Amino acid sequence: MLVNNDVKEIFEIGLQSLRTSVKDQNIKSKLTHYFENDFSFAFGESGILYGLKILGIEGNEQLLNKTMVSIKKQGDNSSICSLSRGKLSALVTLYYCKSYPTLEYQIMGLMTKKLSDLLIEEDMNFSLFNGITSIGFLAIYMYKLTKNMYFISVAKLVYDTLVKMQPCVSKYGLAYGHTGIALFLINSCVSKLETC
């Protein structure tokens, strides 16, 4: 059983590991190259940035800039709306870490385009990791950061689509199943209450 001292020690080890990663000039060699980009949330730079921000470690301009360059270099070749490796989640993370003024509009444009594409697909992807649910989830998160009602309208469109279509997906999984969709629906309801 973990006691407070153990938790403290584990936390300190984690913090030290993040600090070491950030100081390392060759951070790219430390990233997991499991997917096609360096900026991915699950395996790359934007995930590190998110962790640093959550832990209150500020001022890492070099990694912010490196992540932005990685995103620009990749273009639209990655799975845009994938929560784990997509461009949209990386941009939302950058906005969370440092509210670049033009980034909000870039996110809005990308979100609109990808949602429009997904809604007209014959075999619509509903999953939290790669489908319309991921866009809805990121829209709620952006609303909480910006208070821009556009993001609530995107989340509402996703919500309405899910309620209307009642997708048949795998029973349990968070990434591709009902659990991920339920997580979005619950967050959507909470956000609606907050906007009233």
PyMOL CGO cylinders between C-alpha atoms (Angstrom):
from pymol import cmd
from pymol.cgo import CYLINDER

trace = [
    CYLINDER, 0.00, 0.00, 0.00, 1.32, 3.43, -0.94, 0.3, 1, 1, 1, 1, 1, 1,
    CYLINDER, 1.32, 3.43, -0.94, 1.70, 5.99, 1.81, 0.3, 1, 1, 1, 1, 1, 1,
    CYLINDER, 1.70, 5.99, 1.81, 2.08, 9.75, 1.45, 0.3, 1, 1, 1, 1, 1, 1,
    CYLINDER, 2.08, 9.75, 1.45, 5.89, 9.59, 1.41, 0.3, 1, 1, 1, 1, 1, 1,
    CYLINDER, 5.89, 9.59, 1.41, 5.81, 7.03, -1.41, 0.3, 1, 1, 1, 1, 1, 1,
    CYLINDER, 5.81, 7.03, -1.41, 3.44, 9.19, -3.45, 0.3, 1, 1, 1, 1, 1, 1,
    CYLINDER, 3.44, 9.19, -3.45, 5.62, 12.24, -2.83, 0.3, 1, 1, 1, 1, 1, 1,
    CYLINDER, 5.62, 12.24, -2.83, 8.72, 10.35, -3.93, 0.3, 1, 1, 1, 1, 1, 1,
    CYLINDER, 8.72, 10.35, -3.93, 7.02, 9.06, -7.09, 0.3, 1, 1, 1, 1, 1, 1,
    CYLINDER, 7.02, 9.06, -7.09, 5.78, 12.59, -7.87, 0.3, 1, 1, 1, 1, 1, 1,
    CYLINDER, 5.78, 12.59, -7.87, 9.31, 14.01, -7.44, 0.3, 1, 1, 1, 1, 1, 1,
    CYLINDER, 9.31, 14.01, -7.44, 10.78, 11.31, -9.70, 0.3, 1, 1, 1, 1, 1, 1,
    CYLINDER, 10.78, 11.31, -9.70, 8.17, 12.15, -12.35, 0.3, 1, 1, 1, 1, 1, 1,
    CYLINDER, 8.17, 12.15, -12.35, 8.87, 15.88, -12.07, 0.3, 1, 1, 1, 1, 1, 1,
    CYLINDER, 8.87, 15.88, -12.07, 12.61, 15.28, -12.36, 0.3, 1, 1, 1, 1, 1, 1,
    CYLINDER, 12.61, 15.28, -12.36, 12.06, 13.10, -15.42, 0.3, 1, 1, 1, 1, 1, 1,
    CYLINDER, 12.06, 13.10, -15.42, 10.02, 15.84, -17.12, 0.3, 1, 1, 1, 1, 1, 1,
    CYLINDER, 10.02, 15.84, -17.12, 12.58, 18.50, -16.25, 0.3, 1, 1, 1, 1, 1, 1,
    CYLINDER, 12.58, 18.50, -16.25, 15.37, 16.35, -17.67, 0.3, 1, 1, 1, 1, 1, 1,
    CYLINDER, 15.37, 16.35, -17.67, 13.39, 15.74, -20.89, 0.3, 1, 1, 1, 1, 1, 1,
    CYLINDER, 13.39, 15.74, -20.89, 12.79, 19.44, -21.35, 0.3, 1, 1, 1, 1, 1, 1,
    CYLINDER, 12.79, 19.44, -21.35, 16.42, 20.44, -20.73, 0.3, 1, 1, 1, 1, 1, 1,
    CYLINDER, 16.42, 20.44, -20.73, 17.64, 17.85, -23.23, 0.3, 1, 1, 1, 1, 1, 1,
    CYLINDER, 17.64, 17.85, -23.23, 18.41, 19.67, -26.49, 0.3, 1, 1, 1, 1, 1, 1,
    CYLINDER, 18.41, 19.67, -26.49, 17.85, 16.47, -28.43, 0.3, 1, 1, 1, 1, 1, 1,
    CYLINDER, 17.85, 16.47, -28.43, 14.34, 15.79, -27.14, 0.3, 1, 1, 1, 1, 1, 1,
    CYLINDER, 14.34, 15.79, -27.14, 13.33, 14.32, -30.49, 0.3, 1, 1, 1, 1, 1, 1,
    CYLINDER, 13.33, 14.32, -30.49, 15.46, 11.23, -29.84, 0.3, 1, 1, 1, 1, 1, 1,
    CYLINDER, 15.46, 11.23, -29.84, 13.49, 10.61, -26.63, 0.3, 1, 1, 1, 1, 1, 1,
    CYLINDER, 13.49, 10.61, -26.63, 10.07, 10.58, -28.27, 0.3, 1, 1, 1, 1, 1, 1,
    CYLINDER, 10.07, 10.58, -28.27, 8.27, 7.38, -29.16, 0.3, 1, 1, 1, 1, 1, 1,
    CYLINDER, 8.27, 7.38, -29.16, 8.16, 7.14, -32.93, 0.3, 1, 1, 1, 1, 1, 1,
    CYLINDER, 8.16, 7.14, -32.93, 5.20, 4.81, -32.92, 0.3, 1, 1, 1, 1, 1, 1,
    CYLINDER, 5.20, 4.81, -32.92, 3.15, 7.15, -35.08, 0.3, 1, 1, 1, 1, 1, 1,
    CYLINDER, 3.15, 7.15, -35.08, 3.84, 9.38, -38.01, 0.3, 1, 1, 1, 1, 1, 1,
    CYLINDER, 3.84, 9.38, -38.01, 4.52, 12.64, -36.18, 0.3, 1, 1, 1, 1, 1, 1,
    CYLINDER, 4.52, 12.64, -36.18, 6.57, 14.14, -33.36, 0.3, 1, 1, 1, 1, 1, 1,
    CYLINDER, 6.57, 14.14, -33.36, 3.82, 16.39, -32.03, 0.3, 1, 1, 1, 1, 1, 1,
    CYLINDER, 3.82, 16.39, -32.03, 1.33, 13.71, -31.00, 0.3, 1, 1, 1, 1, 1, 1,
    CYLINDER, 1.33, 13.71, -31.00, -0.36, 13.95, -27.63, 0.3, 1, 1, 1, 1, 1, 1,
    CYLINDER, -0.36, 13.95, -27.63, 0.08, 10.31, -26.66, 0.3, 1, 1, 1, 1, 1, 1,
    CYLINDER, 0.08, 10.31, -26.66, 3.61, 9.79, -27.95, 0.3, 1, 1, 1, 1, 1, 1,
    CYLINDER, 3.61, 9.79, -27.95, 5.21, 13.18, -28.52, 0.3, 1, 1, 1, 1, 1, 1,
    CYLINDER, 5.21, 13.18, -28.52, 5.78, 16.82, -27.82, 0.3, 1, 1, 1, 1, 1, 1,
    CYLINDER, 5.78, 16.82, -27.82, 2.26, 18.08, -27.13, 0.3, 1, 1, 1, 1, 1, 1,
    CYLINDER, 2.26, 18.08, -27.13, 1.77, 15.39, -24.47, 0.3, 1, 1, 1, 1, 1, 1,
    CYLINDER, 1.77, 15.39, -24.47, 4.97, 16.53, -22.76, 0.3, 1, 1, 1, 1, 1, 1,
    CYLINDER, 4.97, 16.53, -22.76, 3.78, 20.15, -22.91, 0.3, 1, 1, 1, 1, 1, 1,
    CYLINDER, 3.78, 20.15, -22.91, 0.44, 19.18, -21.38, 0.3, 1, 1, 1, 1, 1, 1,
    CYLINDER, 0.44, 19.18, -21.38, 2.17, 17.31, -18.56, 0.3, 1, 1, 1, 1, 1, 1,
    CYLINDER, 2.17, 17.31, -18.56, 4.43, 20.27, -17.84, 0.3, 1, 1, 1, 1, 1, 1,
    CYLINDER, 4.43, 20.27, -17.84, 1.47, 22.68, -17.76, 0.3, 1, 1, 1, 1, 1, 1,
    CYLINDER, 1.47, 22.68, -17.76, -0.57, 20.41, -15.47, 0.3, 1, 1, 1, 1, 1, 1,
    CYLINDER, -0.57, 20.41, -15.47, 2.39, 20.21, -13.08, 0.3, 1, 1, 1, 1, 1, 1,
    CYLINDER, 2.39, 20.21, -13.08, 2.83, 23.99, -13.13, 0.3, 1, 1, 1, 1, 1, 1,
    CYLINDER, 2.83, 23.99, -13.13, 6.18, 23.99, -14.94, 0.3, 1, 1, 1, 1, 1, 1,
    CYLINDER, 6.18, 23.99, -14.94, 6.08, 27.10, -17.13, 0.3, 1, 1, 1, 1, 1, 1,
    CYLINDER, 6.08, 27.10, -17.13, 8.28, 28.87, -19.62, 0.3, 1, 1, 1, 1, 1, 1,
    CYLINDER, 8.28, 28.87, -19.62, 9.31, 26.20, -22.05, 0.3, 1, 1, 1, 1, 1, 1,
    CYLINDER, 9.31, 26.20, -22.05, 9.28, 28.34, -25.19, 0.3, 1, 1, 1, 1, 1, 1,
    CYLINDER, 9.28, 28.34, -25.19, 11.74, 26.11, -27.02, 0.3, 1, 1, 1, 1, 1, 1,
    CYLINDER, 11.74, 26.11, -27.02, 9.49, 23.05, -26.80, 0.3, 1, 1, 1, 1, 1, 1,
    CYLINDER, 9.49, 23.05, -26.80, 6.39, 25.14, -27.64, 0.3, 1, 1, 1, 1, 1, 1,
    CYLINDER, 6.39, 25.14, -27.64, 8.10, 26.46, -30.77, 0.3, 1, 1, 1, 1, 1, 1,
    CYLINDER, 8.10, 26.46, -30.77, 9.45, 23.03, -31.71, 0.3, 1, 1, 1, 1, 1, 1,
    CYLINDER, 9.45, 23.03, -31.71, 5.95, 21.56, -31.43, 0.3, 1, 1, 1, 1, 1, 1,
    CYLINDER, 5.95, 21.56, -31.43, 4.47, 24.31, -33.59, 0.3, 1, 1, 1, 1, 1, 1,
    CYLINDER, 4.47, 24.31, -33.59, 7.15, 23.70, -36.24, 0.3, 1, 1, 1, 1, 1, 1,
    CYLINDER, 7.15, 23.70, -36.24, 6.44, 19.94, -36.14, 0.3, 1, 1, 1, 1, 1, 1,
    CYLINDER, 6.44, 19.94, -36.14, 2.72, 20.59, -36.68, 0.3, 1, 1, 1, 1, 1, 1,
    CYLINDER, 2.72, 20.59, -36.68, 3.34, 22.98, -39.59, 0.3, 1, 1, 1, 1, 1, 1,
    CYLINDER, 3.34, 22.98, -39.59, 5.82, 20.59, -41.19, 0.3, 1, 1, 1, 1, 1, 1,
    CYLINDER, 5.82, 20.59, -41.19, 3.38, 17.67, -41.04, 0.3, 1, 1, 1, 1, 1, 1,
    CYLINDER, 3.38, 17.67, -41.04, 0.55, 19.60, -42.69, 0.3, 1, 1, 1, 1, 1, 1,
    CYLINDER, 0.55, 19.60, -42.69, -2.71, 17.68, -42.85, 0.3, 1, 1, 1, 1, 1, 1,
    CYLINDER, -2.71, 17.68, -42.85, -1.06, 14.30, -43.35, 0.3, 1, 1, 1, 1, 1, 1,
    CYLINDER, -1.06, 14.30, -43.35, -1.80, 13.02, -39.86, 0.3, 1, 1, 1, 1, 1, 1,
    CYLINDER, -1.80, 13.02, -39.86, -5.09, 11.74, -38.49, 0.3, 1, 1, 1, 1, 1, 1,
    CYLINDER, -5.09, 11.74, -38.49, -6.46, 15.22, -37.87, 0.3, 1, 1, 1, 1, 1, 1,
    CYLINDER, -6.46, 15.22, -37.87, -9.01, 14.51, -35.15, 0.3, 1, 1, 1, 1, 1, 1,
    CYLINDER, -9.01, 14.51, -35.15, -7.26, 11.61, -33.40, 0.3, 1, 1, 1, 1, 1, 1,
    CYLINDER, -7.26, 11.61, -33.40, -6.99, 12.42, -29.69, 0.3, 1, 1, 1, 1, 1, 1,
    CYLINDER, -6.99, 12.42, -29.69, -3.77, 10.46, -29.36, 0.3, 1, 1, 1, 1, 1, 1,
    CYLINDER, -3.77, 10.46, -29.36, -1.83, 11.54, -32.44, 0.3, 1, 1, 1, 1, 1, 1,
    CYLINDER, -1.83, 11.54, -32.44, -3.87, 14.09, -34.38, 0.3, 1, 1, 1, 1, 1, 1,
    CYLINDER, -3.87, 14.09, -34.38, -3.18, 17.67, -35.33, 0.3, 1, 1, 1, 1, 1, 1,
    CYLINDER, -3.18, 17.67, -35.33, -6.32, 19.00, -33.65, 0.3, 1, 1, 1, 1, 1, 1,
    CYLINDER, -6.32, 19.00, -33.65, -5.48, 17.69, -30.17, 0.3, 1, 1, 1, 1, 1, 1,
    CYLINDER, -5.48, 17.69, -30.17, -1.91, 19.00, -30.50, 0.3, 1, 1, 1, 1, 1, 1,
    CYLINDER, -1.91, 19.00, -30.50, -3.20, 22.47, -31.46, 0.3, 1, 1, 1, 1, 1, 1,
    CYLINDER, -3.20, 22.47, -31.46, -5.66, 22.46, -28.55, 0.3, 1, 1, 1, 1, 1, 1,
    CYLINDER, -5.66, 22.46, -28.55, -2.78, 21.53, -26.24, 0.3, 1, 1, 1, 1, 1, 1,
    CYLINDER, -2.78, 21.53, -26.24, -0.69, 24.40, -27.61, 0.3, 1, 1, 1, 1, 1, 1,
    CYLINDER, -0.69, 24.40, -27.61, -3.60, 26.77, -27.01, 0.3, 1, 1, 1, 1, 1, 1,
    CYLINDER, -3.60, 26.77, -27.01, -3.94, 25.45, -23.45, 0.3, 1, 1, 1, 1, 1, 1,
    CYLINDER, -3.94, 25.45, -23.45, -0.22, 25.99, -22.82, 0.3, 1, 1, 1, 1, 1, 1,
    CYLINDER, -0.22, 25.99, -22.82, -0.02, 29.41, -24.44, 0.3, 1, 1, 1, 1, 1, 1,
    CYLINDER, -0.02, 29.41, -24.44, -3.07, 31.15, -25.85, 0.3, 1, 1, 1, 1, 1, 1,
    CYLINDER, -3.07, 31.15, -25.85, -1.74, 32.09, -29.28, 0.3, 1, 1, 1, 1, 1, 1,
    CYLINDER, -1.74, 32.09, -29.28, -4.39, 34.49, -30.66, 0.3, 1, 1, 1, 1, 1, 1,
    CYLINDER, -4.39, 34.49, -30.66, -4.52, 33.00, -34.17, 0.3, 1, 1, 1, 1, 1, 1,
    CYLINDER, -4.52, 33.00, -34.17, -4.55, 29.43, -32.89, 0.3, 1, 1, 1, 1, 1, 1,
    CYLINDER, -4.55, 29.43, -32.89, -8.18, 29.64, -31.76, 0.3, 1, 1, 1, 1, 1, 1,
    CYLINDER, -8.18, 29.64, -31.76, -9.26, 30.46, -35.33, 0.3, 1, 1, 1, 1, 1, 1,
    CYLINDER, -9.26, 30.46, -35.33, -7.04, 27.77, -36.79, 0.3, 1, 1, 1, 1, 1, 1,
    CYLINDER, -7.04, 27.77, -36.79, -8.64, 25.24, -34.42, 0.3, 1, 1, 1, 1, 1, 1,
    CYLINDER, -8.64, 25.24, -34.42, -12.13, 26.46, -35.36, 0.3, 1, 1, 1, 1, 1, 1,
    CYLINDER, -12.13, 26.46, -35.36, -11.39, 26.07, -39.07, 0.3, 1, 1, 1, 1, 1, 1,
    CYLINDER, -11.39, 26.07, -39.07, -9.86, 22.62, -38.71, 0.3, 1, 1, 1, 1, 1, 1,
    CYLINDER, -9.86, 22.62, -38.71, -12.69, 21.48, -36.44, 0.3, 1, 1, 1, 1, 1, 1,
    CYLINDER, -12.69, 21.48, -36.44, -15.34, 22.69, -38.89, 0.3, 1, 1, 1, 1, 1, 1,
    CYLINDER, -15.34, 22.69, -38.89, -13.65, 21.06, -41.88, 0.3, 1, 1, 1, 1, 1, 1,
    CYLINDER, -13.65, 21.06, -41.88, -13.07, 17.71, -40.21, 0.3, 1, 1, 1, 1, 1, 1,
    CYLINDER, -13.07, 17.71, -40.21, -16.53, 17.56, -38.64, 0.3, 1, 1, 1, 1, 1, 1,
    CYLINDER, -16.53, 17.56, -38.64, -18.12, 18.35, -42.02, 0.3, 1, 1, 1, 1, 1, 1,
    CYLINDER, -18.12, 18.35, -42.02, -16.07, 15.57, -43.63, 0.3, 1, 1, 1, 1, 1, 1,
    CYLINDER, -16.07, 15.57, -43.63, -17.02, 13.04, -40.94, 0.3, 1, 1, 1, 1, 1, 1,
    CYLINDER, -17.02, 13.04, -40.94, -20.73, 13.88, -41.01, 0.3, 1, 1, 1, 1, 1, 1,
    CYLINDER, -20.73, 13.88, -41.01, -21.06, 13.09, -44.71, 0.3, 1, 1, 1, 1, 1, 1,
    CYLINDER, -21.06, 13.09, -44.71, -19.09, 9.84, -44.60, 0.3, 1, 1, 1, 1, 1, 1,
    CYLINDER, -19.09, 9.84, -44.60, -21.19, 6.80, -45.37, 0.3, 1, 1, 1, 1, 1, 1,
    CYLINDER, -21.19, 6.80, -45.37, -19.51, 4.79, -42.62, 0.3, 1, 1, 1, 1, 1, 1,
    CYLINDER, -19.51, 4.79, -42.62, -19.30, 7.49, -39.93, 0.3, 1, 1, 1, 1, 1, 1,
    CYLINDER, -19.30, 7.49, -39.93, -16.64, 7.09, -37.25, 0.3, 1, 1, 1, 1, 1, 1,
    CYLINDER, -16.64, 7.09, -37.25, -18.16, 7.76, -33.82, 0.3, 1, 1, 1, 1, 1, 1,
    CYLINDER, -18.16, 7.76, -33.82, -15.17, 6.90, -31.63, 0.3, 1, 1, 1, 1, 1, 1,
    CYLINDER, -15.17, 6.90, -31.63, -13.61, 9.06, -28.96, 0.3, 1, 1, 1, 1, 1, 1,
    CYLINDER, -13.61, 9.06, -28.96, -10.11, 8.51, -30.35, 0.3, 1, 1, 1, 1, 1, 1,
    CYLINDER, -10.11, 8.51, -30.35, -10.65, 9.12, -34.06, 0.3, 1, 1, 1, 1, 1, 1,
    CYLINDER, -10.65, 9.12, -34.06, -14.25, 10.09, -34.74, 0.3, 1, 1, 1, 1, 1, 1,
    CYLINDER, -14.25, 10.09, -34.74, -16.83, 12.80, -34.22, 0.3, 1, 1, 1, 1, 1, 1,
    CYLINDER, -16.83, 12.80, -34.22, -16.84, 12.18, -30.47, 0.3, 1, 1, 1, 1, 1, 1,
    CYLINDER, -16.84, 12.18, -30.47, -13.20, 13.32, -30.31, 0.3, 1, 1, 1, 1, 1, 1,
    CYLINDER, -13.20, 13.32, -30.31, -14.13, 16.58, -32.05, 0.3, 1, 1, 1, 1, 1, 1,
    CYLINDER, -14.13, 16.58, -32.05, -17.01, 17.11, -29.61, 0.3, 1, 1, 1, 1, 1, 1,
    CYLINDER, -17.01, 17.11, -29.61, -14.74, 16.43, -26.65, 0.3, 1, 1, 1, 1, 1, 1,
    CYLINDER, -14.74, 16.43, -26.65, -12.09, 18.88, -27.91, 0.3, 1, 1, 1, 1, 1, 1,
    CYLINDER, -12.09, 18.88, -27.91, -14.82, 21.46, -28.62, 0.3, 1, 1, 1, 1, 1, 1,
    CYLINDER, -14.82, 21.46, -28.62, -15.98, 21.29, -25.00, 0.3, 1, 1, 1, 1, 1, 1,
    CYLINDER, -15.98, 21.29, -25.00, -12.39, 21.65, -23.81, 0.3, 1, 1, 1, 1, 1, 1,
    CYLINDER, -12.39, 21.65, -23.81, -11.85, 24.68, -26.07, 0.3, 1, 1, 1, 1, 1, 1,
    CYLINDER, -11.85, 24.68, -26.07, -15.07, 26.25, -24.82, 0.3, 1, 1, 1, 1, 1, 1,
    CYLINDER, -15.07, 26.25, -24.82, -13.81, 25.92, -21.25, 0.3, 1, 1, 1, 1, 1, 1,
    CYLINDER, -13.81, 25.92, -21.25, -10.57, 27.67, -22.28, 0.3, 1, 1, 1, 1, 1, 1,
    CYLINDER, -10.57, 27.67, -22.28, -12.05, 30.41, -24.47, 0.3, 1, 1, 1, 1, 1, 1,
    CYLINDER, -12.05, 30.41, -24.47, -15.75, 30.81, -23.56, 0.3, 1, 1, 1, 1, 1, 1,
    CYLINDER, -15.75, 30.81, -23.56, -16.32, 31.06, -27.32, 0.3, 1, 1, 1, 1, 1, 1,
    CYLINDER, -16.32, 31.06, -27.32, -19.87, 29.85, -28.02, 0.3, 1, 1, 1, 1, 1, 1,
    CYLINDER, -19.87, 29.85, -28.02, -18.78, 28.47, -31.40, 0.3, 1, 1, 1, 1, 1, 1,
    CYLINDER, -18.78, 28.47, -31.40, -17.26, 25.51, -29.57, 0.3, 1, 1, 1, 1, 1, 1,
    CYLINDER, -17.26, 25.51, -29.57, -20.52, 24.84, -27.73, 0.3, 1, 1, 1, 1, 1, 1,
    CYLINDER, -20.52, 24.84, -27.73, -22.32, 24.80, -31.09, 0.3, 1, 1, 1, 1, 1, 1,
    CYLINDER, -22.32, 24.80, -31.09, -19.85, 22.19, -32.39, 0.3, 1, 1, 1, 1, 1, 1,
    CYLINDER, -19.85, 22.19, -32.39, -20.31, 20.07, -29.26, 0.3, 1, 1, 1, 1, 1, 1,
    CYLINDER, -20.31, 20.07, -29.26, -24.09, 20.40, -29.61, 0.3, 1, 1, 1, 1, 1, 1,
    CYLINDER, -24.09, 20.40, -29.61, -23.96, 19.26, -33.23, 0.3, 1, 1, 1, 1, 1, 1,
    CYLINDER, -23.96, 19.26, -33.23, -21.92, 16.21, -32.21, 0.3, 1, 1, 1, 1, 1, 1,
    CYLINDER, -21.92, 16.21, -32.21, -24.28, 15.57, -29.30, 0.3, 1, 1, 1, 1, 1, 1,
    CYLINDER, -24.28, 15.57, -29.30, -27.37, 15.81, -31.53, 0.3, 1, 1, 1, 1, 1, 1,
    CYLINDER, -27.37, 15.81, -31.53, -25.78, 13.50, -34.11, 0.3, 1, 1, 1, 1, 1, 1,
    CYLINDER, -25.78, 13.50, -34.11, -24.96, 10.87, -31.48, 0.3, 1, 1, 1, 1, 1, 1,
    CYLINDER, -24.96, 10.87, -31.48, -28.45, 11.02, -29.98, 0.3, 1, 1, 1, 1, 1, 1,
    CYLINDER, -28.45, 11.02, -29.98, -30.08, 10.80, -33.41, 0.3, 1, 1, 1, 1, 1, 1,
    CYLINDER, -30.08, 10.80, -33.41, -27.85, 8.05, -34.83, 0.3, 1, 1, 1, 1, 1, 1,
    CYLINDER, -27.85, 8.05, -34.83, -27.47, 5.99, -31.63, 0.3, 1, 1, 1, 1, 1, 1,
    CYLINDER, -27.47, 5.99, -31.63, -24.29, 4.39, -32.96, 0.3, 1, 1, 1, 1, 1, 1,
    CYLINDER, -24.29, 4.39, -32.96, -23.66, 0.71, -32.61, 0.3, 1, 1, 1, 1, 1, 1,
    CYLINDER, -23.66, 0.71, -32.61, -20.03, 0.40, -31.54, 0.3, 1, 1, 1, 1, 1, 1,
    CYLINDER, -20.03, 0.40, -31.54, -18.09, -2.04, -29.41, 0.3, 1, 1, 1, 1, 1, 1,
    CYLINDER, -18.09, -2.04, -29.41, -19.72, -2.40, -26.02, 0.3, 1, 1, 1, 1, 1, 1,
    CYLINDER, -19.72, -2.40, -26.02, -17.18, -1.09, -23.56, 0.3, 1, 1, 1, 1, 1, 1,
    CYLINDER, -17.18, -1.09, -23.56, -13.99, 0.53, -24.80, 0.3, 1, 1, 1, 1, 1, 1,
    CYLINDER, -13.99, 0.53, -24.80, -13.04, 4.10, -23.97, 0.3, 1, 1, 1, 1, 1, 1,
    CYLINDER, -13.04, 4.10, -23.97, -11.19, 4.64, -27.24, 0.3, 1, 1, 1, 1, 1, 1,
    CYLINDER, -11.19, 4.64, -27.24, -13.64, 3.06, -29.67, 0.3, 1, 1, 1, 1, 1, 1,
    CYLINDER, -13.64, 3.06, -29.67, -16.69, 2.00, -27.68, 0.3, 1, 1, 1, 1, 1, 1,
    CYLINDER, -16.69, 2.00, -27.68, -19.69, 3.23, -25.74, 0.3, 1, 1, 1, 1, 1, 1,
    CYLINDER, -19.69, 3.23, -25.74, -17.59, 4.36, -22.76, 0.3, 1, 1, 1, 1, 1, 1,
    CYLINDER, -17.59, 4.36, -22.76, -15.89, 7.09, -24.82, 0.3, 1, 1, 1, 1, 1, 1,
    CYLINDER, -15.89, 7.09, -24.82, -19.20, 8.26, -26.26, 0.3, 1, 1, 1, 1, 1, 1,
    CYLINDER, -19.20, 8.26, -26.26, -20.73, 8.28, -22.76, 0.3, 1, 1, 1, 1, 1, 1,
    CYLINDER, -20.73, 8.28, -22.76, -17.79, 10.34, -21.47, 0.3, 1, 1, 1, 1, 1, 1,
    CYLINDER, -17.79, 10.34, -21.47, -18.45, 12.94, -24.16, 0.3, 1, 1, 1, 1, 1, 1,
    CYLINDER, -18.45, 12.94, -24.16, -22.22, 12.98, -23.56, 0.3, 1, 1, 1, 1, 1, 1,
    CYLINDER, -22.22, 12.98, -23.56, -21.72, 13.50, -19.82, 0.3, 1, 1, 1, 1, 1, 1,
    CYLINDER, -21.72, 13.50, -19.82, -19.21, 16.31, -20.43, 0.3, 1, 1, 1, 1, 1, 1,
    CYLINDER, -19.21, 16.31, -20.43, -21.60, 17.83, -22.94, 0.3, 1, 1, 1, 1, 1, 1,
    CYLINDER, -21.60, 17.83, -22.94, -24.44, 17.90, -20.40, 0.3, 1, 1, 1, 1, 1, 1,
    CYLINDER, -24.44, 17.90, -20.40, -22.17, 19.44, -17.74, 0.3, 1, 1, 1, 1, 1, 1,
    CYLINDER, -22.17, 19.44, -17.74, -21.04, 22.11, -20.21, 0.3, 1, 1, 1, 1, 1, 1,
    CYLINDER, -21.04, 22.11, -20.21, -24.65, 22.93, -21.11, 0.3, 1, 1, 1, 1, 1, 1,
    CYLINDER, -24.65, 22.93, -21.11, -25.40, 23.48, -17.43, 0.3, 1, 1, 1, 1, 1, 1,
    CYLINDER, -25.40, 23.48, -17.43, -22.36, 25.75, -17.09, 0.3, 1, 1, 1, 1, 1, 1,
    CYLINDER, -22.36, 25.75, -17.09, -23.46, 27.93, -20.02, 0.3, 1, 1, 1, 1, 1, 1,
    CYLINDER, -23.46, 27.93, -20.02, -26.96, 28.51, -18.63, 0.3, 1, 1, 1, 1, 1, 1,
]
cmd.load_cgo(trace, "trace")
